[in-house]
Amino acid sequence: MNIAASVGPALALEVADAQSIAELRHQAEGCTRCDLYRNATQIVFGEGPGAAEIVLVGEQPGDQEDVTGRPFVGPAGRLLDACLEEAGLDRRRCYVTNAVKHFKFTPRGKRRLHAKPNAGEIRRCAWWLGAELNILQPKLVVSLGASALYALLGPKAKLTPERGHILHPANHPPVLVTIHPSFLLRVRDEAERHRLHLEFVSDLHKAAEFGAR
Ligand code: SF4
């Protein structure tokens, strides 16, 4: 695939005028670029050191992230932490964010069920992701799942054939393609889940090695 010709919305957009992540976050708190801010508790912006060489990009905040205002603190986040540790990659050295910054959900009684962000929401929120990457200038971006991949590289990049590969879009940081940890939580078959878990850790290990170069 010609990645240079398929740079996605985040990387193609003009970025916000902010000098730091703190300033950018402050700007994003008032974002109304799509409707997702209306029902969410708060924005869940990226977090991590300003000098992070590796940026992990997920899909969107979940229920616990929406309540706490922090990314990857729910079940998928805990699994991510364990897999990062297995891979020898310290989360405290990474900047962790999402393609979409507000929680999209469907109410079901007292529960709020995750609802997948659509292409328009991802494209609109890519404004912020592009701005985060522009400030951080990381060595490597790890794309966790299909929504992150869409935000980063557009519709031509496909998760299954590219999984485990490091892609090199023109004039932008390399992107390592892998699954979202929440996918592992949904696999019922134990043997299959174990296989996918090992693959995921192997992908993260690749990121750790790339970051250490
Ligand atoms: S999801 Fe993103 S684009 Fe939509 S309102 Fe929230 S910050 Fe803005």
Boltz pocket constraint, residues with backbone or C-beta under 6 A from the ligand:
constraints:
  - pocket:
      binder: B
      contacts: [[A, 28], [A, 31], [A, 32], [A, 33], [A, 34], [A, 35], [A, 36], [A, 37], [A, 43], [A, 99], [A, 100], [A, 101], [A, 102], [A, 121], [A, 124], [A, 125], [A, 126], [A, 128]]
      max_distance: 6.0
